[in-house]
Amino acid sequence: MKKLVTIVGGGLAGSEAALTLADAGVRVRLAEMRPHVPTPVHHTGGLAELVCSNSLKSMKPDSAAGLIKAELEALGSQVFSAARRHEVAAGGALAVDRAEFSRDVTALVETHPLIEVVREEVVDVEAEAARADAVVLASGPLTSDALASSIARLTGRESLAFYDAAAPVVMADSLDLGKLFRQSRYEDASGGAGDYLNAPFTREEYDAFIEALLAADRVIAKDFESKDLFQACQPIEEIARAGHDAPRFGTLKPVGLTDPRTGRRPWAALQLRAEDAFGSSYNLVGFQTNLTFPEQKRVFRMIPGLEGAEFARFGVMHRNTFIDAPRLLDAHGRLTTPAARALPAPVYVAGQLAGTEGYCEAIRSGLHVALAATADLRGIALPELPRETVYGALLAYATDAATADYQPMHVNFGIMPPLPERVRNKAARYHAYAARANEALLRYRSALEAAGLLPAWASRGAANASATGAAAAAAGNGLAGEGEGA
């Protein structure tokens, strides 16, 4: 009888964990409560549905975001492969047609002979541990109250929560293309081949917009303290509340753009990124918001070129739930509390519930716990994930008991081990981090292969990762990808 692992949640982490475990010969029971139990932000019952941005961030090989993609490719991530199959133009970033991407991942999971998908809400972790050989909790930031209560009983403390925000999406045919211009940052303005539409503000238009934005009605009518909001998803109105010009140095920064009508850089500019492969709808990049729907219509239609915008999706704000990982998880992603250890099966936590933030981080987290669970079920040692890799650095940070006041974290160079010698030039420093990370990744992958923890078909990822490492070694300069907010 094959071992059985129950996975709770069919998002990015849960889907990746299910496919990785099943390919290793483990039976998987994947429980997803949607569509029978909806959430405030999901629109379908599909697996791996993206509810915030459709961007998986930069592909630049010597950026942290690019390096985690190299890890996913080298380790044979099927969810990441699906993202590549449904890529839409986004400059230096990887963005996907979210509907096609979700359909692809759903089909991969539902047709796998070792995966059973059940549409039900899991409310008792102890009950799941009693009937499986391992449990993976990947229920995400919108974990139901009943399941959160069960997790709290195991952890001995309440889960933490922060507020997250999603940007609106507008229909392409409702935009005034006479006012918008197509251009990626630092691209020749005469080329006209950019992946982004740009809405340029004059100073007067910007001042009027900010005034209206600050006066608009919000769904949650209070001024959020910084600790309540994950910094990468600050609502645009909260950014403006920090200072009249704050959006011009962030979401609305005009640098690298030239308005072809004036031949000059605009005072401020909003970038719009295609939501689908056909360019039928566009995401307002970085415009996460807590405004009421009527106010979003009124205020965002003050943006030049969006005066008649029709909204395919309004921005929403919701609670995100995550556990205090540094005090609750080990390097395998297992819960370590006495109550969890007393269960008949180990409990792993993956994705945003574990306190990792970002789409690729969630996929990588699901892959990591799947490898860990496979090793544990086989009674073999899981090779240590080098901290010199970007996910290794994130995992070490997120499971270090010395990490105080933990908040969800993206991969970034700031938490990686220092280089042996100080490199003052930022581009050269990032290049050095990338070269070191790729060398560590290939060593780690070889160790996984030696332990029999990677399927043979994943060997193509090794060649791709080697090519990525070579590209990083030849890089060391260039501009970061744009439109990278989740």
C-alpha positions in Angstrom: 0.0 0.0 0.0 1.5 3.3 -1.0 1.9 6.0 1.6 -0.8 8.7 1.7 -0.3 12.4 2.2 -3.3 14.7 2.7 -2.8 18.2 1.3 -5.1 21.0 2.5 -5.4 23.7 -0.1 -5.1 23.7 -3.9 -3.3 27.0 -4.5 0.3 27.3 -5.8 2.0 25.6 -2.9 -0.6 22.8 -2.6 -0.7 22.1 -6.3 3.1 21.9 -6.5 3.3 19.7 -3.4 0.7 17.4 -4.8 2.4 16.9 -8.2 5.9 16.5 -6.7 4.7 13.9 -4.1 2.6 12.0 -6.7 5.6 11.9 -9.1 7.6 10.4 -6.3 5.0 7.5 -6.1 3.1 8.9 -3.1 -0.7 8.8 -3.0 -2.1 12.3 -2.5 -5.5 13.4 -1.2 -5.8 17.1 -2.1 -8.6 18.9 -0.3 -9.8 22.2 -1.7 -12.9 23.9 -0.3 -13.6 26.1 -3.3 -16.0 26.5 -5.0 -18.3 25.1 -2.3 -16.8 27.4 0.3 -15.9 30.7 -1.4 -13.4 33.3 -0.4 -13.6 37.1 -0.7 -11.2 37.2 -3.6 -11.3 34.0 -5.6 -13.5 33.9 -8.6 -13.4 30.3 -9.7 -12.9 26.8 -8.2 -9.8 26.3 -10.3 -6.5 25.2 -8.7 -3.6 27.7 -8.6 -5.9 30.6 -9.2 -3.9 33.9 -9.0 -6.0 36.5 -7.1 -3.6 39.5 -6.8 -1.3 40.3 -9.7 -0.7 38.1 -12.7 3.1 38.8 -12.5 5.6 36.3 -11.0 8.2 39.1 -11.0 11.5 39.6 -12.7 13.2 37.0 -14.9 16.6 38.8 -14.6 19.1 36.0 -13.8 21.1 38.1 -11.3 18.0 39.2 -9.3 16.6 37.3 -6.3 13.3 36.9 -8.2 15.1 35.5 -11.2 17.2 33.1 -9.0 14.1 31.5 -7.4 12.9 30.8 -10.9 16.2 29.1 -11.6 15.6 26.9 -8.6 12.1 26.0 -9.7 13.4 25.1 -13.2 16.3 23.1 -11.9 14.1 21.1 -9.5 11.5 20.3 -12.1 8.6 22.3 -10.8 5.5 21.5 -12.9 3.6 24.6 -11.7 6.4 26.8 -12.9 6.5 25.0 -16.2 2.8 25.7 -16.6 3.5 29.4 -15.9 6.1 29.5 -18.7 3.6 27.8 -21.1 1.1 30.7 -20.5 3.4 33.6 -20.4 2.2 37.0 -21.5 4.4 40.0 -22.4 5.6 41.9 -19.3 9.0 43.4 -20.1 11.6 41.8 -17.9 9.0 40.1 -15.7 7.2 36.8 -16.0 3.4 37.4 -16.2 0.8 34.8 -17.1 -2.6 34.5 -18.6 -4.1 33.6 -15.2 -7.2 31.8 -16.5 -5.2 29.5 -18.8 -2.5 29.0 -16.2 -5.1 27.8 -13.6 -6.8 25.5 -16.1 -3.5 23.9 -17.0 -2.5 23.3 -13.4 -6.0 22.0 -12.5 -5.8 19.5 -15.4 -2.3 18.3 -14.3 -3.5 17.7 -10.8 -6.9 16.2 -11.6 -5.6 13.7 -14.2 -2.7 12.4 -12.2 -3.4 8.8 -11.3 -2.0 9.1 -7.8 -3.9 12.3 -6.9 -7.5 12.4 -5.6 -9.0 15.9 -5.5 -11.8 16.3 -3.0 -13.9 19.5 -2.8 -14.5 19.9 0.9 -13.4 22.2 3.8 -11.0 20.7 6.2 -11.6 21.9 9.7 -9.7 19.5 11.9 -6.0 18.9 11.4 -5.9 16.1 14.0 -8.5 14.1 12.2 -6.5 14.4 8.9 -3.3 13.3 10.7 -5.2 10.2 12.0 -5.9 8.9 8.5 -2.8 9.8 6.6 0.9 9.3 6.8 1.6 13.0 6.6 -0.4 16.2 6.3 0.6 19.3 4.3 -1.2 22.5 5.3 -1.2 24.9 2.3 -4.5 26.6 2.8 -3.0 30.0 2.1 -3.6 33.5 3.5 -7.4 33.1 3.4 -7.4 30.0 5.7 -11.0 29.5 7.0 -11.8 30.4 10.5 -12.5 26.8 11.5 -9.2 25.5 10.1 -7.3 28.4 11.7 -8.8 27.5 15.0 -7.6 23.9 14.6 -4.1 25.1 13.7 -4.1 27.4 16.7 -4.8 24.4 19.0 -1.7 22.7 17.5 0.6 25.8 17.6 -0.4 26.9 21.1 -0.9 30.5 19.9 -3.1 32.5 17.7 -2.1 32.8 14.0 -0.9 36.2 13.1 -2.7 38.3 10.5 -2.0 41.2 8.2 -4.0 43.0 5.5 -3.3 42.4 1.8 -4.6 44.3 -1.2 -5.2 43.4 -4.9 -5.2 45.8 -7.8 -8.1 46.5 -10.2 -8.3 45.2 -13.8 -9.8 47.2 -16.6 -11.1 46.2 -20.0 -8.7 47.1 -22.9 -11.4 48.4 -25.2 -12.5 50.9 -22.6 -9.2 52.7 -22.6 -8.4 55.9 -24.4 -5.3 54.9 -26.4 -4.9 58.4 -27.7 -3.8 59.4 -24.2 -1.9 56.2 -23.3 1.4 55.2 -24.8 3.1 51.8 -25.1 6.6 51.6 -23.7 8.7 49.6 -21.3 11.0 51.6 -19.0 14.2 52.9 -20.7 13.0 51.7 -24.1 13.4 53.9 -27.1 10.2 55.9 -27.2 10.1 55.6 -31.0 10.1 51.9 -31.0 6.5 51.4 -29.9 7.0 47.8 -28.9 6.8 48.1 -25.2 4.9 45.5 -23.0 3.2 48.1 -20.9 0.6 50.8 -21.5 1.5 54.0 -19.7 -0.9 56.7 -18.4 1.1 60.0 -18.2 0.1 62.6 -15.6 0.8 66.4 -15.8 1.5 68.0 -12.5 -2.0 69.4 -12.3 -3.6 66.1 -13.1 -1.4 64.4 -10.5 -2.3 66.9 -7.8 -6.0 66.6 -8.5 -5.8 62.8 -8.5 -3.9 62.6 -5.1 -6.4 65.0 -3.5 -9.4 62.9 -4.6 -7.6 59.6 -3.6 -7.0 60.8 -0.1 -10.6 62.0 0.3 -12.2 58.8 -1.1 -14.2 56.4 1.0 -12.5 53.2 2.1 -13.9 49.8 2.9 -12.0 49.6 6.1 -12.4 53.1 7.5 -9.3 53.4 9.6 -5.7 54.5 9.1 -3.6 51.3 9.1 -0.5 51.2 11.1 2.5 50.0 9.1 2.5 46.7 11.0 -0.9 45.8 9.7 0.1 46.0 6.0 2.6 43.9 4.1 4.8 46.5 2.6 4.9 45.1 -0.9 1.1 45.3 -1.1 0.4 48.8 0.4 -2.8 50.2 -1.0 -2.1 53.2 -3.2 -4.1 55.5 -0.9 -1.9 54.5 2.1 1.2 55.3 0.1 -0.3 58.7 -0.8 -1.1 59.2 2.9 2.6 58.9 3.7 3.3 62.0 1.5 1.8 63.8 -1.5 4.7 62.8 -3.7 5.2 59.3 -2.3 3.4 57.6 -5.2 5.7 59.5 -7.7 8.7 57.7 -6.2 7.0 54.3 -6.2 4.0 53.0 -8.1 3.6 56.2 -10.2 7.3 56.8 -10.8 7.9 58.2 -14.3 11.6 57.4 -14.6 12.7 55.6 -17.8 9.5 56.8 -19.7 9.2 59.4 -22.4 5.7 60.6 -23.5 5.9 60.5 -27.3 3.4 63.4 -27.4 5.7 65.8 -25.6 9.1 64.1 -26.0 9.6 64.5 -22.2 9.3 62.5 -19.1 5.8 62.9 -17.6 5.3 64.3 -14.1 4.0 60.8 -13.0 2.9 57.7 -14.8 0.8 54.6 -14.2 1.8 51.4 -15.9 -0.9 48.9 -17.1 0.1 45.3 -17.8 -1.8 42.8 -19.9 -3.9 40.3 -17.9 -4.2 37.8 -20.7 -2.5 36.6 -23.8 -4.9 38.5 -26.0 -4.5 41.8 -24.3 -8.3 42.1 -23.6 -7.8 43.4 -20.1 -5.1 45.3 -18.2 -4.0 45.3 -14.5 -3.3 48.7 -12.9 0.3 47.8 -11.7 0.8 48.6 -8.0 -2.7 50.0 -7.5 -3.7 47.7 -4.7 -6.6 49.5 -2.9 -9.0 49.6 -0.1 -11.4 52.1 -1.7 -15.1 51.2 -2.1 -16.1 50.0 -5.5 -18.0 53.3 -6.4 -15.0 55.3 -5.3 -12.6 53.2 -7.4 -14.7 54.0 -10.4 -14.8 57.7 -9.6 -11.2 58.3 -8.6 -9.4 55.9 -10.9 -11.3 57.3 -13.9 -9.4 60.5 -13.2 -6.3 58.8 -14.5 -5.5 60.1 -18.0 -6.7 57.5 -20.5 -9.0 55.8 -18.0 -11.8 58.3 -18.1 -14.2 55.7 -19.5 -12.6 52.6 -18.0 -14.8 49.5 -17.5 -13.6 47.4 -14.5 -13.3 43.7 -15.1 -12.3 43.4 -11.4 -12.2 45.9 -8.7 -9.4 46.1 -6.2 -10.1 44.3 -2.9 -8.5 44.1 0.5 -8.6 41.1 2.8 -7.1 39.5 5.8 -4.1 37.2 5.3 -3.3 34.6 7.9 0.1 33.1 8.6 1.9 31.3 11.4 4.9 32.5 13.4 7.2 30.3 11.5 10.5 31.0 13.4 9.0 29.5 16.5 6.9 26.8 15.0 8.6 25.2 12.0 11.8 23.3 11.4 13.9 23.3 8.2 11.7 20.6 6.7 8.6 22.9 7.1 7.3 20.6 9.9 5.3 21.9 12.9 7.5 21.3 16.0 5.1 22.1 18.9 4.5 19.3 21.4 0.9 19.1 20.3 1.9 18.6 16.7 4.6 16.0 17.5 2.0 14.0 19.5 0.0 13.5 16.3 0.2 10.1 14.6 1.5 11.8 11.4 3.8 14.8 10.8 2.2 18.1 9.8 4.0 20.3 7.3 3.1 23.9 6.4 3.7 25.4 3.0 3.1 28.6 1.1 1.8 31.9 2.5 0.4 30.2 5.6 4.0 29.4 6.4 4.9 33.1 6.2 6.6 33.1 2.7 5.3 35.9 0.5 5.1 35.8 -3.3 3.9 33.5 -6.0 7.2 31.8 -6.8 8.0 31.6 -3.1 4.8 29.7 -2.6 5.5 27.3 -5.4 9.0 26.7 -4.1 7.7 26.2 -0.6 5.3 23.5 -1.8 8.1 21.8 -3.7 10.4 21.9 -0.6 7.9 20.3 1.8 7.1 17.7 -0.8 10.7 16.7 -1.0 11.0 16.7 2.8 7.9 14.6 3.2 9.1 12.1 0.6 12.4 11.8 2.3 10.7 11.4 5.7 8.3 8.7 4.4 11.2 6.8 2.9 13.3 7.1 6.0 16.2 8.8 4.3 18.0 12.1 5.0 16.9 15.2 3.1 20.0 16.9 1.7 20.5 20.3 3.4 19.3 23.2 1.4 22.3 25.6 1.1 21.6 29.0 2.6 23.5 30.5 -0.4 20.5 29.8 -2.6 17.7 32.4 -2.4 15.1 30.0 -1.1 17.6 28.5 1.3 18.3 31.9 2.7 14.5 32.6 3.0 13.9 29.2 4.7 16.8 29.8 7.1 15.4 33.3 8.0 11.9 32.0 8.4 12.8 29.1 10.7 15.4 30.9 12.8 14.2 31.3 16.4 16.2 34.5 16.6 14.1 36.1 14.0 11.9 38.5 16.0 8.6 40.1 15.1 8.4 37.9 12.0 6.5 39.2 9.0 6.0 37.5 5.6 9.1 37.8 3.4 10.0 37.6 -0.3 13.4 36.2 -1.4 15.9 39.0 -1.4 19.6 39.5 -1.2 19.3 41.2 2.2 18.9 37.9 4.1 21.6 36.0 2.2 24.9 35.2 3.9 27.5 38.0 3.2 29.9 37.6 0.4 33.5 36.6 1.5 34.7 40.0 0.3 32.8 43.3 0.3 31.6 44.4 -3.2 30.7 48.1 -3.2 29.1 48.2 -6.7 25.5 47.0 -6.4 25.4 45.4 -9.9 28.6 43.5 -9.3 27.4 42.5 -5.8 24.2 41.1 -7.2 26.2 39.3 -9.9 28.3 37.7 -7.2 25.3 36.6 -5.2 23.8 35.1 -8.3 26.9 33.2 -9.3 27.3 31.8 -5.8 23.6 30.9 -5.6 23.7 28.9 -8.9 26.8 27.0 -7.9 25.1 26.0 -4.6 21.9 25.1 -6.4 23.6 22.7 -8.8 25.3 21.0 -5.8 22.0 20.7 -4.0 20.3 19.3 -7.1 23.1 16.7 -7.4 22.6 15.7 -3.8 18.8 15.3 -4.4 19.5 13.1 -7.4 21.9 10.9 -5.4 19.3 10.5 -2.7 16.7 9.4 -5.4 14.4 12.4 -4.6 14.1 13.8 -8.1 12.3 12.0 -10.9 14.4 11.2 -14.0 12.4 13.5 -16.2 13.5 16.5 -14.1 17.0 16.1 -15.5 16.1 18.7 -18.2 15.9 21.2 -15.4 19.6 20.7 -14.6 20.7 21.8 -18.1 18.4 24.8 -18.0 19.7 25.7 -14.6 23.3 25.5 -15.8 22.4 27.8 -18.7 20.7 30.2 -16.2 23.9 30.1 -14.1 26.0 30.9 -17.1 23.7 33.7 -18.0 24.1 35.1 -14.5 27.8 34.8 -14.6 27.9 36.8 -17.9 25.5 39.4 -16.5 26.2 41.7 -13.7 24.5 44.8 -15.1 21.2 45.9 -16.6 18.0 47.1 -15.1 15.6 45.2 -12.9 12.3 44.0 -14.4 9.4 46.3 -14.0 5.8 45.7 -13.0 7.0 43.2 -10.4 4.4 43.8 -7.6 2.3 40.8 -6.6 
